[in-house]
Amino acid sequence: VEPFQMGDVLSLTPMFDALLRQFSSCEIYLLAKPSSAQVLKFDDRVKEVFEIDCPWSDQGPKQFSILRMYKVLRATICLRAYYFEGGLDTRGNLRSQVLMVLAVV
C-alpha cells in the first residue's frame, strides 16, 4: 500500500526482489494513487497495480469530500475478492494500514 507520490512508490522497488526471493510463491500487488501507479504498470515483478485516489495524499490543498472518501472505501473493500493473505505498509501510515485491513480482512 503506497497511496502517496511517485518517489514513495519508486522507493518500494528495491524490496521486490528480496520479497520474491524470501517468499518464492508470493505475488506482488500494489495499491497506489493513479499518477504514481503508472510507474510500476510494466514492472514484471508486480502482478497488478490498483489505483486509488486518496484525498490525504494530494499535493497542495487536500480536497476531501464524502463522495471521494466513499470511492476510496468502496474500491478498497472490493479488493477483498482477491483474498490477499497480507500486506505491507513501509511508511507506518495509519491511513494506509486501515486500507490494508479493509482489503485483506
C-alpha positions in Angstrom: 0.0 0.0 0.0 1.5 3.3 -1.1 -1.1 6.0 -1.8 1.4 8.8 -1.9 3.7 10.3 -4.5 5.8 8.7 -7.3 9.0 8.9 -5.3 7.4 7.0 -2.5 6.3 4.3 -4.9 9.7 4.1 -6.5 11.3 3.7 -3.1 9.4 0.4 -2.7 11.1 -1.3 -5.7 14.4 -2.3 -4.1 12.5 -4.7 -1.8 10.6 -6.5 -4.6 13.5 -8.9 -5.4 14.1 -9.6 -1.7 10.4 -10.4 -1.1 10.3 -12.7 -4.1 13.5 -14.5 -3.0 12.2 -15.0 0.5 8.7 -15.9 -0.4 9.0 -17.7 -3.8 5.3 -18.2 -4.3 4.2 -14.7 -3.4 2.7 -12.3 -5.9 3.2 -8.5 -5.5 0.1 -6.3 -5.9 0.3 -2.5 -5.3 -2.3 0.0 -4.2 -1.3 3.5 -5.4 -2.7 6.8 -6.5 -3.3 7.0 -10.3 -0.5 9.4 -11.0 2.1 7.2 -9.2 0.7 3.8 -10.3 1.8 4.2 -13.9 5.5 3.9 -12.8 5.0 0.2 -12.0 2.5 -0.9 -14.6 5.2 -2.5 -16.6 7.4 -3.9 -13.8 7.4 -7.7 -14.3 7.7 -8.3 -10.6 4.4 -6.6 -9.9 1.3 -8.8 -10.6 -1.1 -5.9 -10.7 -1.4 -2.3 -9.7 -4.6 -1.0 -8.3 -5.3 2.7 -8.5 -7.0 4.6 -5.7 -7.3 8.3 -5.3 -6.7 9.0 -1.6 -7.5 12.7 -0.7 -4.9 12.8 2.0 -2.1 12.2 -0.5 -2.9 15.2 -2.6 -0.2 17.7 -3.2 -1.2 21.1 -2.1 -4.6 21.7 -0.5 -6.4 18.5 0.4 -9.7 18.1 -1.4 -11.8 15.9 1.0 -15.4 15.1 0.2 -17.8 12.5 1.2 -18.0 11.2 -2.3 -14.3 10.9 -2.7 -13.9 9.1 0.6 -16.8 6.7 -0.3 -14.9 5.9 -3.6 -11.7 5.1 -1.7 -13.5 2.9 0.8 -15.6 1.1 -1.9 -12.5 0.4 -4.1 -10.6 -0.9 -1.1 -13.3 -3.2 0.1 -13.7 -4.5 -3.5 -10.1 -5.8 -3.3 -11.3 -8.4 -0.8 -12.3 -10.5 -3.8 -8.6 -11.2 -4.3 -8.3 -12.9 -0.9 -5.0 -11.3 0.0 -3.1 -13.1 2.8 -1.3 -10.0 4.0 0.0 -6.6 3.2 2.9 -4.2 3.8 2.9 -0.5 4.7 6.5 0.6 4.6 5.9 4.1 6.0 3.8 3.2 9.0 0.9 5.4 7.9 -2.3 4.7 9.9 -4.5 5.5 6.9 -2.6 3.1 4.7 -2.9 0.5 7.4 -6.7 1.0 7.6 -6.8 0.5 3.8 -4.9 -2.8 4.2 -7.2 -4.1 6.9 -10.2 -3.2 4.7 -8.7 -5.0 1.7 -7.4 -8.1 3.5 -9.9 -8.9 6.3 
